[in-house]
Amino acid sequence: MTLYYSMCFILLTAEMVFFLVLIAPLPFAIRRKFFTFLSESPIVGKIAYALKIMFIFVAILFVDAVQRMFRTTAEADLARLNQGGADVRAEANFAAKKFYAQRNMYLTGFTLFLSLVLTRTFYIILDLIHTQEEYAKLKKASQSGDQTAQLEELRAKLEQAEAKARDYDVLKSQATNQAKEYDRLADEYNAATSGKSDKKAD
């Protein structure tokens, strides 16, 4: 694995760890301090800016990996057609190239996809924390006076935040289903291209 794909793998691993930290069942006080630090710290802001630049390069790598995968598949089919499937070494070499191209495509693709999921999850949880803080303040204020209208408004905001969280769960399940469907279609495509190549070779 080349250096930039190794860095992409490290970035994907870091995203997975950060995602587990985001969804960890932490106490509200700790979670509020953690998310406040992440959203207000200038150091974290600079890191986030650098990560955005890195994701631009990952997107370029993803496009390059997709192009290489299709190019390698076409070269393998052409080699099988020209050689009649007799050269086992060349066929194994093309299969290895195809595997590496697919691996790079999955690596960069999932890195980009998880970055979008992380960003959306972070802002959903941040909105939920702010809504819970407002609800707690309003609850204290309602004990000393009549704040029924504001309390209802805050409850509505809390319901909206919970609806966003449910939308995120739906988005996550849809993404999982799409990933499974993509894998199924990729397998069917690989099987179809292999079948065509064998027929041409015969």
C-alpha positions as CSV (number, residue, x, y, z in Angstrom):
1,M,0.0,0.0,0.0
2,T,1.4,3.4,-1.0
3,L,2.0,6.2,1.4
4,Y,-1.1,8.2,0.5
5,Y,-3.4,5.1,0.8
6,S,-1.8,4.3,4.1
7,M,-2.6,7.8,5.3
8,C,-6.1,7.4,4.0
9,F,-6.4,4.2,6.0
10,I,-5.2,6.0,9.1
11,L,-7.7,8.7,8.5
12,L,-10.5,6.1,8.1
13,T,-9.5,4.4,11.4
14,A,-9.4,7.8,13.2
15,E,-12.9,8.5,11.8
16,M,-14.2,5.2,13.1
17,V,-12.7,5.9,16.6
18,F,-14.2,9.4,16.6
19,F,-17.6,8.1,15.6
20,L,-17.5,5.6,18.5
21,V,-16.7,8.5,20.8
22,L,-19.6,10.5,19.4
23,I,-22.2,7.8,20.0
24,A,-20.8,6.7,23.3
25,P,-23.3,6.9,26.2
26,L,-21.5,9.6,28.1
27,P,-23.1,11.6,31.0
28,F,-24.7,14.8,29.8
29,A,-22.3,17.1,31.6
30,I,-19.2,15.4,30.1
31,R,-20.8,15.3,26.7
32,R,-21.7,19.0,26.9
33,K,-18.2,20.0,27.8
34,F,-16.7,17.7,25.1
35,F,-19.0,19.1,22.4
36,T,-18.6,22.7,23.6
37,F,-14.8,22.2,23.4
38,L,-15.0,20.8,19.9
39,S,-17.3,23.5,18.6
40,E,-15.6,26.5,20.2
41,S,-11.9,25.7,20.4
42,P,-9.8,27.5,17.8
43,I,-7.3,24.6,17.7
44,V,-10.0,22.2,16.7
45,G,-11.2,24.7,14.1
46,K,-7.8,24.7,12.5
47,I,-7.6,20.9,12.6
48,A,-11.1,20.7,11.0
49,Y,-9.9,23.1,8.2
50,A,-6.9,20.9,7.6
51,L,-9.1,17.8,7.5
52,K,-11.4,19.5,4.9
53,I,-8.3,20.0,2.6
54,M,-7.3,16.4,3.2
55,F,-10.8,15.2,2.2
56,I,-10.4,17.0,-1.1
57,F,-7.3,15.0,-1.8
58,V,-9.2,11.8,-0.7
59,A,-12.0,12.7,-3.1
60,I,-9.3,13.0,-5.9
61,L,-7.9,9.6,-4.9
62,F,-11.4,8.1,-5.0
63,V,-12.0,9.3,-8.5
64,D,-8.5,8.0,-9.5
65,A,-9.2,4.6,-7.9
66,V,-12.6,4.3,-9.7
67,Q,-10.9,5.0,-13.0
68,R,-8.1,2.6,-12.3
69,M,-10.6,-0.1,-11.4
70,F,-12.4,0.2,-14.7
71,R,-9.2,0.5,-16.6
72,T,-7.7,-2.7,-14.9
73,T,-10.9,-4.6,-15.6
74,A,-10.9,-3.6,-19.3
75,E,-7.2,-4.6,-19.5
76,A,-7.8,-7.9,-17.9
77,D,-10.7,-8.7,-20.3
78,L,-8.6,-7.6,-23.3
79,A,-5.6,-9.8,-22.2
80,R,-7.9,-12.8,-21.7
81,L,-9.3,-12.3,-25.1
82,N,-5.9,-11.9,-26.8
83,Q,-4.2,-14.7,-25.0
84,G,-7.1,-17.1,-24.9
85,G,-6.9,-17.6,-21.1
86,A,-3.7,-19.7,-21.4
87,D,-1.3,-17.5,-19.4
88,V,-2.0,-18.2,-15.8
89,R,0.7,-15.7,-14.5
90,A,-0.7,-12.8,-16.5
91,E,-4.2,-13.6,-15.4
92,A,-3.1,-13.8,-11.7
93,N,-1.3,-10.5,-12.2
94,F,-4.4,-8.8,-13.6
95,A,-6.5,-10.3,-10.8
96,A,-4.1,-8.8,-8.2
97,K,-4.2,-5.4,-9.9
98,K,-8.0,-5.5,-10.0
99,F,-8.1,-6.4,-6.3
100,Y,-5.8,-3.5,-5.4
101,A,-7.9,-1.1,-7.5
102,Q,-11.1,-2.2,-5.8
103,R,-9.5,-2.0,-2.3
104,N,-8.3,1.5,-3.0
105,M,-11.8,2.5,-4.2
106,Y,-13.5,1.0,-1.1
107,L,-10.9,2.6,1.2
108,T,-11.3,6.1,-0.2
109,G,-15.1,5.8,-0.7
110,F,-15.8,4.7,2.8
111,T,-13.5,7.4,4.1
112,L,-15.5,10.1,2.3
113,F,-18.8,8.6,3.3
114,L,-17.9,8.3,6.9
115,S,-16.7,12.0,6.9
116,L,-20.2,13.0,5.8
117,V,-21.9,10.8,8.4
118,L,-19.5,12.2,11.2
119,T,-20.3,15.8,10.3
120,R,-24.0,15.3,10.2
121,T,-23.9,13.3,13.5
122,F,-21.8,15.9,15.2
123,Y,-24.3,18.7,14.4
124,I,-27.3,16.7,15.3
125,I,-25.9,15.9,18.7
126,L,-24.8,19.5,19.2
127,D,-28.3,20.7,18.4
128,L,-29.7,18.2,20.9
129,I,-27.3,19.4,23.6
130,H,-28.3,23.0,23.0
131,T,-32.0,22.2,23.1
132,Q,-31.5,20.2,26.3
133,E,-29.7,23.1,27.9
134,E,-32.4,25.5,27.0
135,Y,-35.0,23.1,28.3
136,A,-33.1,22.8,31.6
137,K,-32.9,26.7,31.9
138,L,-36.6,27.1,31.1
139,K,-37.5,24.4,33.6
140,K,-35.7,26.2,36.3
141,A,-37.3,29.5,35.3
142,S,-40.8,27.9,35.3
143,Q,-40.4,26.9,38.9
144,S,-40.2,30.6,39.9
145,G,-42.9,31.9,37.5
146,D,-45.3,31.1,34.7
147,Q,-43.3,30.2,31.6
148,T,-45.7,27.8,30.0
149,A,-45.5,29.2,26.5
150,Q,-41.7,29.1,26.4
151,L,-41.8,25.6,27.9
152,E,-44.0,24.4,25.1
153,E,-41.8,26.0,22.5
154,L,-38.7,24.4,24.0
155,R,-40.5,21.0,24.0
156,A,-41.3,21.5,20.3
157,K,-37.6,22.2,19.7
158,L,-36.6,19.1,21.6
159,E,-39.0,17.0,19.6
160,Q,-37.5,18.5,16.4
161,A,-34.0,17.5,17.6
162,E,-35.2,14.0,18.4
163,A,-36.8,13.9,14.9
164,K,-33.5,14.8,13.4
165,A,-31.9,12.0,15.4
166,R,-34.4,9.6,14.1
167,D,-33.8,10.9,10.6
168,Y,-30.1,10.2,11.1
169,D,-30.9,6.6,12.1
170,V,-33.0,6.3,8.9
171,L,-30.1,7.7,6.9
172,K,-27.7,5.3,8.6
173,S,-29.9,2.3,7.8
174,Q,-30.3,3.5,4.2
175,A,-26.6,3.9,3.8
176,T,-26.1,0.4,5.1
177,N,-28.6,-1.0,2.7
178,Q,-27.0,1.0,-0.2
179,A,-23.6,-0.4,0.7
180,K,-25.0,-4.0,0.7
181,E,-26.7,-3.3,-2.6
182,Y,-23.5,-1.8,-4.0
183,D,-21.5,-4.9,-2.9
184,R,-24.1,-7.2,-4.5
185,L,-24.1,-5.2,-7.8
186,A,-20.3,-5.2,-7.8
187,D,-20.2,-9.0,-7.3
188,E,-22.8,-9.4,-10.1
189,Y,-20.7,-7.1,-12.3
190,N,-17.5,-9.0,-11.6
191,A,-19.3,-12.3,-12.3
192,A,-20.8,-11.0,-15.5
193,T,-17.5,-9.6,-16.8
194,S,-15.7,-12.8,-15.9
195,G,-18.4,-14.8,-17.7
196,K,-18.2,-12.7,-20.8
197,S,-14.4,-12.9,-20.8
198,D,-14.5,-16.7,-20.5
199,K,-17.0,-16.9,-23.4
200,K,-14.7,-14.7,-25.5
201,A,-11.7,-16.8,-24.6
202,D,-13.4,-20.0,-25.7
